């Protein structure tokens, strides 16, 4: 009975011993203190001495000065050293310098991660350095900060014409580098290639380059001016992030996309022209460019990403071209110096907090293309005194005009069906509100803390759904509510609306008609003069409640025009 159990237990113990990590090695052989793995019969890679306990307790094999040769001989056989494996020098805090032979073509992920004691990185040749494929956090320059080639420290780099691409991470962290000349043979510059080159002051990108990778020049605060040539079609994510010394940028007219955070925190940048070739501006692209005073957005940009110009506090005026269809969330959040905005007539949506805390704005016209305003879109725009809302809007988001304390009056267009929670809360100067017949719901606290409201004109024939928190108690007691004559009884019987003093609103006067619309049989569709549907399946009484505007009434093949004042 016990034999199967005993046999199983022994098998488990044997397997555990075989799998014990403390006894496992990661290398094939060792020569002159360097550990190697065979990649083929002719090639090897530099690796690490791998004991489980040593790996995690930071007792790593490599210390002092390490020289990686081009070739190594073991058991009478020669091998070319072509790569450095991932984690090869991981956590080698005692490593002080490394010399990498000309045969190395790739360095794996985290190869030099946390080599805090590294002071010097030397390469056999500049051409080979440019061609090395670096993995993530792998470049010794990230810790050494000083580049040596054949025994000489390099501050000015002229890349030879034989190089066609500059690999990722190549010069990352080389703070001693002051200038770089890139030849016309180079077509691409890889991710993080010059990231952290804090001493770099001079850079010329030739016309041969077609793409600039992600984070390529991130944290290069010494760069003061930059010309991106016409050959470049894309600027990668975070490409020039935190280049705080950059005062001017010329973007070539072939660039079609500007990546996320591409110029994030370029606080010295004062003016910017985005060419017509650009179709999209990435999220956070110019975020925190506090010195930016003017921006020209090209006529082919269709979208402005989330937080694209966040905290560009120096920006004073802005024209969003007709090509733009969407303004992202927080796109101009905290642009307190912005005093005027022209929104193009193709914009259909304004994102959440798009113009939040743009306290310098005094007036605003939202074009008829806009169908929705996001949550808190204009919240804390303290200086805003007047707003013209789009006749095509169907909803006003939560908190859209929250704390616009200078706003004195608002007319909500006849296309809006819902007003969000807190939409006009703390608009302390607001004295009158016109609510069209299209509105069916008014959100919680939508007009709360608007103590100055003394007149409300609600054109809806059916009282919109509300709760008691929509208005201040003083407004219920002191403001007059005017509603359509036929709806007075319904409003008086309503739990919330019935708290007002209610009287009949003067009916809209139709002053110009193509035919006798008053006697037309319904149902019919009502459009504003810009062709946006205001109400479907309307009846005659809906015409009486229209806000002043020019309308088209369509019933089958019959079209009529009316003007309401």
C-alpha positions in Angstrom: 0.0 0.0 0.0 2.8 2.4 0.8 5.1 1.6 -2.2 3.3 3.9 -4.7 3.3 6.8 -2.2 7.0 6.3 -1.4 7.9 6.0 -5.1 5.9 9.3 -5.9 7.6 11.1 -3.0 11.1 10.1 -4.2 10.2 11.2 -7.7 9.1 14.6 -6.4 12.4 15.0 -4.4 14.5 14.1 -7.4 12.6 16.6 -9.6 13.0 19.3 -6.9 16.7 18.8 -6.8 17.0 19.0 -10.6 15.0 22.2 -10.7 16.8 23.9 -7.8 17.8 27.3 -9.2 20.7 27.7 -6.9 22.6 25.1 -8.9 21.9 26.3 -12.4 24.4 28.0 -14.7 23.6 30.4 -17.6 27.0 30.1 -19.5 28.8 27.6 -21.6 32.4 28.7 -20.8 34.5 31.4 -19.1 37.6 33.1 -20.4 39.5 35.9 -18.7 36.7 36.5 -16.2 34.0 36.8 -18.9 31.1 34.3 -19.3 30.0 33.3 -22.7 27.2 31.4 -24.3 27.6 29.7 -27.7 25.2 31.0 -30.4 26.7 28.9 -33.1 29.9 27.1 -34.0 31.5 30.4 -34.7 29.7 33.0 -32.5 29.2 33.6 -28.8 27.5 36.2 -26.6 28.6 37.7 -23.3 26.3 36.5 -20.5 26.3 36.3 -16.7 27.3 34.0 -14.0 23.8 32.8 -12.8 23.3 31.5 -9.4 19.8 32.0 -7.9 21.0 33.5 -4.6 23.7 35.6 -6.2 21.3 36.9 -8.9 18.8 38.3 -6.3 21.3 39.3 -3.6 23.3 41.4 -6.1 26.5 39.4 -5.7 27.3 39.7 -9.4 30.4 38.5 -11.1 31.5 41.6 -13.0 33.4 44.4 -11.2 36.1 46.9 -12.1 37.2 47.4 -15.8 35.8 44.8 -18.3 37.1 44.4 -21.8 34.9 42.5 -24.2 37.1 41.3 -27.1 36.2 40.8 -30.7 37.3 37.2 -30.6 37.7 34.6 -27.9 39.5 31.2 -27.9 38.2 28.2 -25.9 39.5 24.6 -26.1 41.5 25.6 -29.2 38.5 27.0 -31.1 38.0 30.7 -32.0 34.7 32.4 -31.7 33.5 35.9 -32.7 31.9 37.9 -29.8 28.8 39.3 -31.6 26.4 40.2 -28.8 25.8 41.0 -25.1 22.9 39.1 -23.7 20.0 40.6 -21.7 20.8 41.1 -18.0 24.5 40.3 -18.7 25.7 43.1 -16.4 22.4 43.5 -14.5 23.0 45.2 -11.2 26.8 45.2 -11.5 27.2 48.2 -9.3 31.0 47.5 -9.0 31.5 47.8 -12.7 33.6 50.9 -13.4 34.3 50.8 -17.1 33.5 48.6 -20.1 35.2 48.3 -23.5 33.1 46.8 -26.3 34.8 45.2 -29.3 34.0 46.0 -32.9 32.3 42.7 -33.5 29.4 43.3 -31.2 26.2 44.0 -33.1 23.5 43.7 -30.5 23.1 44.4 -26.8 20.0 42.8 -25.1 17.4 44.3 -22.8 18.6 45.5 -19.4 22.2 44.4 -20.2 23.6 47.3 -18.1 20.6 48.0 -15.9 21.6 49.7 -12.6 25.3 49.7 -13.2 25.6 52.7 -10.8 29.4 52.6 -10.6 30.0 52.7 -14.3 32.1 55.8 -15.3 33.4 55.0 -18.8 32.1 53.3 -21.9 34.5 52.7 -24.8 33.7 51.4 -28.3 36.1 50.2 -31.0 34.6 52.4 -33.7 31.9 54.9 -34.3 30.4 53.1 -37.3 30.0 49.9 -35.4 28.5 51.8 -32.5 25.8 53.4 -34.7 24.9 49.9 -36.1 24.6 48.1 -32.7 21.1 47.1 -31.9 20.4 48.1 -28.3 17.7 46.7 -26.1 15.7 48.6 -23.5 17.9 50.2 -20.7 20.9 48.5 -22.2 23.3 51.2 -23.2 26.3 51.6 -20.8 26.3 55.4 -21.7 23.1 55.7 -19.7 25.3 55.3 -16.6 28.7 56.2 -17.8 27.7 59.6 -19.4 31.0 59.6 -21.3 31.7 58.1 -24.7 35.2 56.9 -25.7 36.2 55.6 -29.1 39.7 54.0 -29.3 40.8 55.6 -26.1 39.7 59.1 -26.8 36.6 60.8 -25.2 34.2 62.0 -27.8 32.2 65.2 -27.5 31.6 66.1 -31.2 30.4 63.3 -33.3 30.4 63.1 -37.1 28.7 59.9 -38.2 30.3 58.4 -41.2 28.5 58.2 -44.6 28.5 54.4 -44.5 25.8 54.5 -41.8 22.2 54.3 -43.1 20.4 54.2 -39.8 21.1 55.2 -36.2 19.9 52.5 -34.0 17.8 52.8 -30.9 19.5 53.8 -27.6 22.9 54.3 -29.3 24.0 57.6 -27.6 21.4 57.4 -24.8 22.7 59.1 -21.6 25.8 60.5 -23.3 25.8 63.8 -21.4 29.3 64.8 -22.6 28.1 64.9 -26.2 27.8 68.5 -27.4 27.3 68.3 -31.2 26.2 65.7 -33.8 26.6 65.8 -37.6 24.3 63.2 -39.3 25.2 62.4 -42.9 22.7 62.3 -45.8 23.1 58.5 -45.9 21.0 58.2 -42.7 17.3 57.6 -43.3 16.0 56.8 -39.8 16.9 57.7 -36.2 15.9 55.0 -33.7 14.0 55.2 -30.4 15.9 57.0 -27.6 19.0 57.3 -29.8 20.1 60.6 -28.2 17.8 60.5 -25.2 19.4 62.2 -22.1 22.2 63.9 -24.1 21.9 66.9 -21.8 25.0 68.6 -23.2 23.9 68.4 -26.9 23.6 72.0 -28.3 24.0 71.5 -32.0 22.1 69.1 -34.2 21.4 69.0 -38.0 18.9 66.4 -39.2 19.6 65.9 -43.0 17.0 65.7 -45.7 17.5 62.0 -46.1 15.8 61.2 -42.7 12.2 60.0 -43.1 11.3 59.2 -39.5 12.3 60.3 -36.0 11.7 57.5 -33.4 10.1 57.6 -30.0 11.9 59.5 -27.3 14.8 60.1 -29.7 15.9 63.5 -28.3 14.0 63.4 -25.0 15.7 65.3 -22.2 18.1 67.2 -24.4 17.7 70.6 -22.7 20.8 72.1 -24.4 19.1 72.1 -27.8 17.9 75.7 -28.7 16.7 75.5 -32.2 15.6 72.7 -34.5 14.7 72.2 -38.2 12.8 69.1 -39.1 13.4 68.6 -42.8 10.8 68.1 -45.5 11.8 64.4 -45.9 10.5 63.5 -42.4 7.0 62.1 -42.4 6.5 61.3 -38.7 7.7 62.6 -35.3 7.6 59.8 -32.7 6.1 59.8 -29.3 8.0 61.9 -26.8 10.6 62.6 -29.5 11.6 66.0 -28.0 10.0 65.8 -24.6 11.6 68.0 -21.9 13.8 69.9 -24.4 13.3 72.9 -22.2 16.0 75.1 -24.0 14.3 74.7 -27.4 13.0 78.1 -28.4 12.1 77.6 -32.1 11.1 74.6 -34.2 10.5 74.4 -37.9 8.4 71.3 -38.8 8.9 70.2 -42.4 5.9 70.1 -44.8 5.9 66.3 -45.2 5.2 65.5 -41.6 1.8 63.9 -41.3 1.7 63.0 -37.6 3.1 64.5 -34.4 3.2 61.8 -31.7 2.0 61.7 -28.2 4.0 64.0 -25.9 6.3 64.8 -28.8 7.2 68.3 -27.5 5.9 67.9 -23.9 7.4 70.4 -21.5 9.4 72.3 -24.1 8.9 75.4 -21.9 11.2 77.6 -23.9 9.2 77.2 -27.2 7.6 80.6 -28.0 5.9 80.1 -31.4 4.8 77.2 -33.5 3.5 76.6 -37.0 2.1 73.2 -37.7 2.2 72.6 -41.5 -0.7 71.6 -43.7 0.7 68.1 -44.1 0.0 67.3 -40.5 -3.3 65.5 -40.1 -3.2 64.6 -36.4 -1.7 66.2 -33.2 -1.0 63.5 -30.6 -2.1 63.4 -27.0 -0.1 65.7 -24.7 1.9 66.7 -27.8 2.6 70.3 -26.6 1.6 69.8 -23.0 3.2 72.2 -20.6 4.8 74.4 -23.3 4.3 77.3 -21.0 6.3 79.8 -23.1 4.2 79.2 -26.2 2.4 82.5 -27.2 1.2 81.6 -30.7 0.2 78.5 -32.6 -0.8 78.2 -36.2 -2.6 74.9 -36.9 -2.5 73.6 -40.5 -5.6 73.3 -42.6 -5.5 69.5 -42.8 -5.4 68.7 -39.1 -8.5 66.6 -38.3 -8.0 65.9 -34.6 -6.3 67.6 -31.6 -5.4 64.9 -29.1 -6.2 64.7 -25.4 -4.3 67.4 -23.3 -2.4 68.4 -26.5 -1.9 72.0 -25.3 -2.5 71.5 -21.6 -1.1 74.3 -19.4 0.2 76.3 -22.4 -0.4 79.3 -20.1 1.3 81.8 -22.5 -1.1 81.1 -25.4 -3.3 84.2 -26.0 -5.3 83.4 -29.1 -6.2 80.4 -31.1 -7.9 79.5 -34.4 -8.9 75.9 -34.9 -9.2 75.4 -38.7 -12.3 74.0 -40.5 -10.5 70.7 -41.0 -10.6 69.7 -37.3 -13.5 67.5 -36.4 -12.7 66.7 -32.8 -11.1 68.6 -29.9 -9.7 66.1 -27.3 -10.3 65.9 -23.6 -8.4 68.6 -21.8 -6.9 69.8 -25.1 -6.5 73.4 -23.8 -6.9 72.7 -20.1 -5.3 75.4 -17.9 -4.6 77.8 -20.8 -5.3 80.7 -18.5 -3.9 83.3 -20.9 -6.2 82.3 -23.8 -8.4 85.3 -24.5 -9.9 84.4 -27.9 -10.8 81.1 -29.6 -12.2 80.6 -33.0 -13.6 77.0 -33.4 -13.8 75.8 -37.0 -17.2 74.8 -38.5 -16.3 71.1 -38.9 -15.8 70.4 -35.2 -18.5 67.9 -34.0 -17.3 67.3 -30.5 -15.6 69.2 -27.7 -14.0 66.8 -25.2 -14.3 66.7 -21.5 -12.4 69.6 -19.8 -11.3 70.8 -23.3 -11.1 74.5 -22.2 -11.2 73.9 -18.4 -9.9 76.9 -16.5 -9.3 79.1 -19.5 -10.0 82.1 -17.3 -9.0 84.7 -19.9 -11.8 83.8 -22.3 -14.5 86.4 -22.5 -16.7 85.3 -25.3 -17.3 82.1 -27.2 -19.2 81.0 -30.3 -19.7 77.3 -30.8 -20.4 76.5 -34.4 -23.4 74.6 -35.7 -21.3 71.5 -36.5 -20.9 70.8 -32.8 -23.3 68.1 -31.5 -21.9 67.6 -28.0 -20.0 69.5 -25.4 -18.1 67.2 -22.9 -18.1 67.2 -19.2 -16.5 70.3 -17.6 -15.6 71.5 -21.1 -15.6 75.2 -20.1 -15.6 74.8 -16.3 -13.9 77.6 -14.4 -13.8 80.0 -17.4 -14.3 82.8 -14.9 -14.1 85.6 -17.5 -16.7 84.2 -19.9 -19.5 86.7 -20.3 -21.4 85.4 -23.3 -21.8 82.1 -25.1 -23.4 81.4 -28.4 -24.3 77.7 -28.5 -24.6 75.6 -31.6 -28.1 74.9 -33.0 -27.1 71.3 -33.7 -26.1 70.3 -30.1 -28.1 67.5 -28.6 -26.5 67.5 -25.1 -24.6 69.8 -22.7 -22.2 67.7 -20.6 -22.0 67.6 -16.8 -20.3 70.7 -15.5 -19.8 72.1 -19.0 -20.1 75.7 -17.8 -19.6 75.1 -14.1 -18.3 78.2 -12.2 -18.4 80.6 -15.3 -19.3 83.3 -12.8 -19.3 86.2 -15.3 -21.9 84.6 -17.6 -25.0 86.8 -17.6 -27.4 85.0 -19.9 -27.7 81.8 -21.8 -30.1 80.7 -24.6 -30.0 76.9 -25.0 -30.6 76.0 -28.7 -33.7 74.1 -29.8 -31.7 70.9 -30.6 -30.6 70.2 -27.1 -32.5 67.4 -25.3 -30.6 67.1 -22.1 -28.6 69.4 -19.8 -26.0 67.7 -17.7 -25.5 67.7 -13.9 -23.9 70.9 -12.6 -23.9 72.2 -16.2 -24.2 75.9 -15.2 -23.6 75.6 -11.5 -22.1 78.7 -9.7 -22.8 81.0 -12.7 -23.3 83.7 -10.2 -24.0 86.5 -12.7 -26.6 84.5 -14.7 -29.9 86.5 -14.6 -32.0 84.8 -17.3 -32.3 81.3 -18.9 -34.1 80.2 -22.0 -34.9 76.5 -22.2 -36.2 75.3 -25.6 -39.0 72.9 -26.2 -36.6 70.1 -27.2 -35.2 69.7 -23.6 -36.6 66.7 -21.8 -34.2 66.5 -18.8 -32.3 68.9 -16.7 -29.5 67.3 -14.6 -29.0 67.5 -10.9 -27.7 70.9 -9.6 -27.6 72.2 -13.3 -28.3 75.8 -12.1 -27.5 75.5 -8.4 -25.7 78.5 -6.8 -27.0 80.8 -9.6 -28.6 83.2 -7.1 -29.0 86.0 -9.6 -31.5 84.2 -11.9 -34.7 86.2 -12.0 -36.3 85.0 -15.2 -36.7 81.5 -16.7 -38.4 81.0 -20.1 -39.1 77.3 -20.6 -40.6 76.6 -24.0 -41.1 72.8 -23.5 -44.8 71.8 -23.8 -44.0 68.9 -21.4 -42.2 69.9 -18.3 -38.6 68.6 -18.4 -37.6 66.1 -15.8 -35.9 67.8 -12.9 -35.2 67.4 -9.2 -35.4 70.0 -6.5 -31.6 70.6 -6.5 -31.6 72.2 -10.0 -32.2 75.7 -8.7 -31.4 77.6 -5.5 -34.2 78.0 -3.0 -34.1 81.8 -3.5 -34.6 81.3 -7.2 -37.7 79.2 -6.7 -39.0 82.0 -4.5 -38.1 85.0 -6.5 -37.7 84.1 -10.2 -40.5 84.2 -12.7 -41.2 81.1 -14.9 -42.8 81.6 -18.3 -44.1 78.6 -20.1 -46.4 78.0 -23.2 -50.0 78.9 -22.3 -51.3 75.4 -23.1 -48.7 73.9 -20.6 -49.4 76.1 -17.6 -51.5 73.5 -15.8 -48.9 70.8 -16.3 -46.1 73.0 -14.9 -48.2 74.0 -11.9 -49.0 70.4 -11.0 -45.3 69.4 -11.3 -43.5 68.8 -8.0 -40.5 71.0 -8.8 -41.7 73.4 -11.5 -44.8 74.1 -9.5 -42.7 75.9 -6.9 -42.3 78.9 -9.2 -44.6 81.8 -10.0 -45.8 80.7 -13.4 -47.3 82.7 -16.2 -47.8 82.4 -20.0 -44.8 83.1 -22.2 -45.5 85.3 -25.3 -45.7 83.0 -28.3 -43.1 83.2 -31.0 -44.2 85.4 -33.9 -43.8 83.9 -37.3 -42.9 86.9 -39.4 -42.2 85.3 -42.8 -43.6 82.2 -44.4 -43.5 80.5 -47.8 -46.8 78.9 -47.2 -49.4 78.8 -44.4 -47.4 76.7 -42.0 -49.8 77.4 -39.1 -52.5 75.4 -40.9 -50.2 72.6 -42.1 -51.1 69.1 -40.9 -48.5 67.2 -39.0 -46.4 65.4 -38.4 -43.4 67.1 -40.1 -39.7 67.6 -39.5 -38.2 70.9 -38.5 -34.6 71.9 -39.4 -32.7 75.0 -38.7 -31.5 77.0 -41.7 -28.1 75.2 -41.6 -29.9 71.9 -42.3 -29.6 70.4 -38.8 -32.6 68.5 -37.6 -34.3 70.4 -34.7 -37.4 68.2 -34.1 -38.7 65.1 -35.9 -42.4 64.3 -36.2 -43.4 67.8 -35.0 -46.9 69.2 -34.7 -48.3 72.8 -35.0 -47.8 73.5 -31.3 -44.1 72.8 -31.6 -43.8 75.7 -34.1 -45.2 78.0 -31.4 -42.3 77.1 -29.0 -39.4 77.5 -31.4 -36.5 79.7 -30.4 -35.9 82.7 -32.7 -34.2 81.6 -35.8 -34.8 80.7 -39.5 -36.3 77.2 -40.0 -37.1 74.7 -42.7 -40.3 72.7 -42.3 -40.4 69.5 -44.4 -43.5 67.3 -44.9 -42.9 64.7 -47.5 -41.9 66.4 -50.7 -43.2 69.8 -49.5 -40.7 72.3 -48.0 -41.6 75.5 -46.2 -39.5 78.3 -44.7 -40.3 80.2 -41.6 -38.6 83.0 -39.7 -39.3 83.1 -35.9 -38.4 86.1 -33.8 
